[in-house]
C-alpha cells in the first residue's frame, strides 16, 4: 500500500510543479491554489508512505521520479530543450533511485 501512496504523492507533486509557471509568481489565485493543494496532497501521501517504506528510499523515489517527470513535461509541453546533459543527469538520478531500492531491500 505504501507504493500506491508513493505514486499518488509523485503524481500530485508533478501536477503542482507543472502548474507553478501559471501562478505568475503566486499572483494568480486559482493556479496558486491548485499548486498549494497539489503540494499539500503530495506531502500528506508521502507521510503515509514512510509508515511502510524507509524514508530515504521513499524520498529518493519521490524526488527522483518527480524530477524525471518534470524534465519530460518541460520538454514535451513547455518547449524546454532536452539536452544530452539533462538526459545523463536524469539517468544518474534514476540509477541512484534503483541503487537505493536494491540496497534498501537487501538490508531488510
N, C-alpha and C positions, 0 to 999 in steps of 0.2 A: 504493500500500500504506500510505502514511503516514496517509491519511484513514480507512482501516479501523482502524488502531491508535488514531486520534483518537476514533472512535466508541466503541471499547472503553474508552478512558480516561474519556470522558464518562459512559458507562453505569456503570462501576464507581464513579466519584465520586458520581454521583447516588444510586445504591443505598446507598453508605456514608453519605452525608449524610442520606438519608431514615431511616436506622436510628439516627442519633445520639440522638434523644429516647428511644428504647427502652433505651439503655445506662444511663439514670438516673445521669448523671454518671460514667460508666465504673465503676459498681458492680455491673453485671450482666455476668457472664462471657461468655456466648455472643453477645449483641448487641455487646459491646465487641470481641470477636474478629472478628466479621463486619465491623464498621466498620474496624478496623485492616487486615484483609485487603483490603477494598474500596479503601481509600486506597492501600495498597501496590500493588495491581494497577493502579490508575489511574496512579500515578507511573511504574511500570515501562512501561506502554503509552505514556505521554507521552514518556518518554525515547527510545522508538523513533520516535515521531512527528517529533521535532526532527532526526532524521537526514535527512529529506527535505522538511520543511515549515519555513519560517522560524520561529524560536522565538516572536517577537512575534505572528505570525498564529496559531500553534498554541495559545499561551496564551490569546489573546483568544477564539478559538473554544471552547476547553475551558472557560474560566471563564464566558463569556457564555452559551453554550447550557446549561451546567450550572446556572447561576443561574436562567435562564428555566424550566428543567425543574423545579427545586426549588420555585419560586413556584407553578407549576401543580400539582405534587404536594401542596403545602401547602394550596392552595385546594380541590382535589378530594377529597383523602383525609384531611387533618388539620383541616378546617373553618376554615382561616385565611381572613380576608376578602380578597377581590380588589378592591382599590380602584382608582380612576382613577389615582392617583399611582403605584401599583405597575405598572399596565399601561403608563403612559407611560414609567416607568423601564425596564421590560423592552424596550419599543420602542426606546429610546435605546441600550440595550446591543446589541440586535440590529443596529441601524443602524451602530453603531461597528464591530461584527464584519464587517459587509458592506463598510464603507469600508476597513478594514484588508486584507481579502481582495482587493478590487479594486485598491487601491494596491499591495499586495504583488505581485499578478500583473502589474501594469503595470511594476513595477521590474525584472522578470526578462527 
